[in-house]
Amino acid sequence: MTVNVAIIGAGFMGRAHAESYYKGELGARVTRVVASRRARAEALAADLPGAVRAGDDFQAALDDPAVDMVDICVPTMYHADCVLRAAAAGKHVLCEKPMAVTLEEADAMIAACKTAGVRFMIAHVLRFWPEYRAVVEMVRAGRIGRLRQVVCRRLSQGPAWNDHASWFLDPARGGGAVRDLAIHDYDVIAWLAGLPMAVRAMGDVNHFTALFALPDGVFAQVEASMAMPAGFPFTMSLMAVGEDGVAIFDGRTGAVTLIAGGEEQAVTVEGSRVFAQNTSAEIDAYYHEIAYFLECVRAGAEPARATPESSRDALALAIRVQAALEGA
């Protein structure tokens, strides 16, 4: 069964998703590209194989009986409306993170997709990132002993690639580093250790550090920034500290390291890549998440790796961190 996909949004993420459908044998094809700026939709459609229709009418894509699924890559404040309309049209939905602006929107999205009987997943890409999965698997296998601490870093210059930076950095719309950037790391923390019982934070919405008290005496730290000085390279990392060892992923080098039993060893990760050296032709985590969602669509199965409920939990943590920064 070939799955016909409409890409909604033709910016940075829309292009990343659209190109992923052609990196391997996914049994899917992009048949439509929709963007508020028609010229951008046409430019992306022209770069894709086959006859891809381009336009600025989302409803036309939803009314197309040949479209099986929509892949939503528009600004966060439009996620809820797009998902609700897609569910009402009976289309399966893959939607970029963060899930929504409010928890009320997130709840409505989950309910609408369940009522319509369509598959629904938020694209929390780290759940499909080989190195992050390797660290999680080492922790769960007990290779570092009882987990004590999780440390996440995600540091970037401002989104110069995004021509809508005003909304992107606005805490009430895009959410800045607190929501759009660090949402990845809240999801990883919950994936590793459960939902925090307490949250503390200092800084501002685009440059901050947050601390989390987790179940079983585990604590976590997230350092995130969209305000690093010019020339600073994108940096991400994950460190899980246990009673008997440490598992580390360095996103700059792509290295995964295990320190246990008094020894340090490099861990080979299948599908590993160095983020900074990625090219559009490489199979990466975006491809893996799309491949997984397509499997769910074909099997009629609810996504289990990245559930809508876990995505809602990540949004809830973002809201708690923002409240902590504001002194609420």
N, C-alpha and C positions, 0 to 999 in steps of 0.2 A: 504494500500500500504506500503510494507516494503521498506525502503530506504537503499540501499547498499552503504557503505561509505568506501573510501580509506583514511587512516590516512597518511599524508605526514610529516615525522619527528617523531623520536622515543625518543626524549629527555624528559625533565621535562614536557613541555606543551603537547607534543604528547601523553604522558602517561595520563596526566590529562584529556585531551579530550577523548581519547580512552575509558578510564574507565567510563566516564560520560554516554556513550551510554547504559550502563548496570545497571544504578542506578534506573531506573524506566521503565515504559511501554512507550517507545518512538516510537516503531514500526520501529526501525532502527537497523542495525547490521554492524559491521566492518568486511569487507571481505578481505581487504588488508592493510598491513602496509609497507610503503616504507621509507627507510632511506639510507643516503650515506654510513653509516656503517651497512652493512648487518646483522652483529651479533646483533646489537641493535634492528633492525627491527624484527629479529627472536625471541629475548627475549621478546619483547612486545607482539608479535603475540601469543607466547606460553602462555601468561598470560590471554588471552582473550578467551571467550567462543566460541565454534564452530571451524570450519576449516578456519583459517585465513591465507591467503597467505602472505609471507614475502619476501622482496627483496630490491634491490637498484636501480631498473629501474622505474623511474617515468612515462616514456612513456608507459610502459607495463600496468600500472594502467589506464592511460588515454585511451588506446586502448581496454580496457576490457569493452564490452558492458553491462556487469552486474553491473558495477559501476555507480551509479547515481550522486554521490556527492564526492567531495574531501574536506578534512579538513586539512588545511595547517598550520603546526606548525614547520616551518623551520626558520633559521635566517632571519632577516629583509631584508637583501640585496638580498635574493632570492624570496621574495614575488611576485614582479612584474612578473618575468619570469614564476613562477608557475601558477599565476592567468591567465595570458595571454594564456598559453598553455592549461589550464583547460577549459577556455571559448571556445577556438578554437575546443576543443574536445566535447563540448556540455555538460560539467559537471557543476552542481551547485557548488558554492564555499563558504565555510566558511574559513576565513583566520585570523590568529592571528594578534594582534597589535604589533607595529605600522604598519600602512597600507603599507608603502613603505619607501624608502630612500629620494625620491624627489617628488615634486608635479607633475612633468611631468609623472613620473611612475604612480602615483595615478590616474591622468586623463586618462591615457591609460588603466588602469585596469577597471575603471568605464565604459569607452566607449566600451571596448571589451565585457564586460558582457552584456551590453545593446544590442549591436549588435547581440550577440549570443542568447539572450533571456533566459539567465540562471539567477537564483537567486544568489545574491552576498551580503555577509555581512562580515564586520570586527568584530572580537570578542572583542568588548569593554565591558568587563564583568561587569563593575560597573553599566551599564544601566540595568543589571539584578540582581544586588546585592540588596537583600531586604531592608537593612538598608539605602543604598544610595537612593533607590527609595522612602523610607519613608520620608527622609528629603526633597527631591525634591517635593513630594506631599504636605507636610506641607507648604512649601513656596508657592506653587501654589494655595493652598487653602486659603492663606491669614492669616495663624495662627500666623505668626510673624510680620504681617504688611508689609509695603513696604520694599523690600530687600535693604540693604545698603552695606553689605560686605559678601564675601565668603572666607573662609580660609581652605586650604587643606594641609595636611602633609602626606608624604610618605617617610619613612626613613628605610634604610636597610644596613646591611653589604654588602660587595662585593659579587657577585654571585658565592659563593663557590660550589653551586650545578651544576654550568654550566661549563663543561670542555672546552668550547670555550670562556672563559672570555676575551681573547684578542680582539675578534671581538665585544663582547657584550659591552665592555666599550669604544670602539673606536667610537668617534663622527661621523666619516665618514662612519661607517658601522652599528653597533648596535645602536649607539647614546647615550650610557651611560644613566645616570639618566635623562638627559634633554629630551631624546626621548622615551626610552623604559619604564622607570619607571613613570615619571610625565605625560606621554601622557594620563594616566587615569584621572588625575586631570584637565588637559586642557579640556578634553571632558566633565567632570562634570561641570566646570565653564560655558562652552558654553551652555550646557543643561539647566543650571539654569538661566543664565543671558545674553546670546548672546555672540557675538564675540567681543573681546577687540578692543578698538580704539588705545590704546598705551600700550607698553610693556617695562618694565625696569627689569634688572636682575643683580645680583652680585654673585660671586663665580666662580665655574668652572663646566664643563659638568657633573661631578659626585657628586657635592655637592654645592647646590645653593639655592637662594631665588629669586623668580620672583614676580613682582607686575604688575597688569593689571588694566587699566582704561576701564570700561565697559559702555554700554548705560545706560541712566537714572541716572547717578551719582553713580552707583554701582562700587565698586572696589574689587579686589580679590588678594589673596596672595597664592603662592605655595611654600612650602619648601620641597625639595626633596634631597635625598642622597643615593648613593650606596657606600659610603665610611665611614660608621659609624664604630666605634671601635669594635674589637672582643667582642662577648658576648652581643652586643646590639640587643634587640629583634625587629623583624619587626614591624613597627608602621605605622598605617594609621589612618587618622581622617578627618572629614568634619564638619565645623561649618558655619551655615548660620545665619547672624545677620540682624535682621529687626528693624524697628522703634519701634515695640511693643513687640519683643521677640527674642529668640535665639533657633535654632534647632541644636543639636549636635549629631554626631555619633563618638563613641570611638571604633576603631577597635580592641584595646587590650582586651576590656571587652565584646564587642558586644552590649554595651548599647546605646540606642537612648533616648535622653532627650529633652524635650520641656520646656523652661522657658518663660512663658507668663502670663500676668495679675498678676504679682507679685508672681507667684507660679512656683515651679519646679516639673515636673512630669516625671516619666519613661514611655516611649511609648513602648507598646508591638508590636512587628513586627512579622508577620507570616513568618515562614521560617528562623527566625533569627538564627545565630550561632556565636560562637566565633572563629575568624580566626585561632588563635593559637591552638585550640583544634580540628580542622577539621581532619577527617579521610577519607581515600579514599572511604569508604562505604557510606558516607553522601551525601545526595542531597544538592548541593550547587549552586552558581551562574553560574558555568561552565555548569552544567546540565540545568539550566533554559535558558541560551542563546542558547544552542544546541536545546533544545525542541522548543524554539520559531522559530529558523531558519528552523527546520524540518516542522513546521506548515506552514511557508511561501512556502517551496518547494512543499508541498502537495497541497496548495491552489493556487499555481501559482501567489503568491502575492509578491510584492517588500517589503523587510523589512522596517518597519516604526519606530521601536524602536531605531535601530542603523543603520542609512542610510549610504551608501558609501560616500555621500556628507558630512555628519557630521564627519565621520572618516577622510576625507580629511581635514576638518577644524581643527581637533585636530593636524594633522601632520603639517599644516601650522603654528599653534601656537608654536609647538615644534621648528620649523625652526626659527621663530621670537625670541624665547627665546635664542636659540643658538647664533643667530646674536647679540642679546643684550649683551650676555656674552663675545662675541668676540669684542665688541665695534664697530660693524658695523653700 
